[in-house]
């Protein structure tokens, strides 16, 4: 137990639930923002492309952690559609709204490469609309990159949640690895080291497992790697 008599093992298990939930919700938010914007920018080009590129270039010029912290502070205790944003909701909104740049840039580049290929020209010759070409032809051919990016960025979202919780901007009502590390600073002076060890070991193993899974998923889904 920690100095307050709470089970460190149970806090570690429930902290995993908090981190995975935040990372999953943030990943879905970033995909729902980045994939459509990247597809629209890559397909239509011109002014639309310039505006979207300017937006994500501006966001990417700001240090990632500072941007997340700024969004977390701004969103904290705000009301959205009659719902008060606190705790876990604030965290995954802050991460999701600031992390779509990478997937947007990736999808934009792939759509630019695919938009003039034969199957797209065939769809145009049949009279397919632009929205149908994007949804039915282009996105299914690049969606393996979305899955790979989802698996690889999942770890970084867990780390972001830990940082926000450590700084007191995360989940307050449920256990969190970041909050455990913050509490462990007080305990270390008293020789209680196992809460710090439990949180850091849990972060290490889940990061290692997800990175191995992401690499295996990339090897199996990326056509270029399968051809080698």
Number of C-alpha atoms within 10 A of each C-alpha: 13 17 13 7 7 10 12 19 15 12 22 22 16 16 24 20 15 21 27 18 15 26 26 17 19 27 24 15 20 23 24 15 18 25 23 18 24 26 27 20 25 26 25 14 15 10 10 15 19 11 13 21 20 12 12 19 13 11 16 16 9 11 9 15 14 10 18 25 19 12 18 24 14 12 19 18 14 13 11 9 5 7 9 14 17 18 19 22 18 24 31 28 21 26 30 25 19 22 26 25 24 19 24 27 21 19 26 25 16 19 22 18 12 18 19 12 11 10 14 18 14 12 16 14 9 9 11 15 10 14 12 13 19 20 13 14 16 23 20 10 14 17 14 17 18 18 15 20 19 19 21 20 18 22 22 15 24 25 17 25 30 28 21 21 25 19 13 14 22 28 25 13 8 14 21 26 30 29 24 24 21 19 16 21 14 13 18 13 9 10 8 16 15 16 26 20 15 19 25 16 13 16 21 11 11 15 18 13 11 16 17 14 15 21 13 12 17 20 14 14 15 14 11 9 10 10 6 5
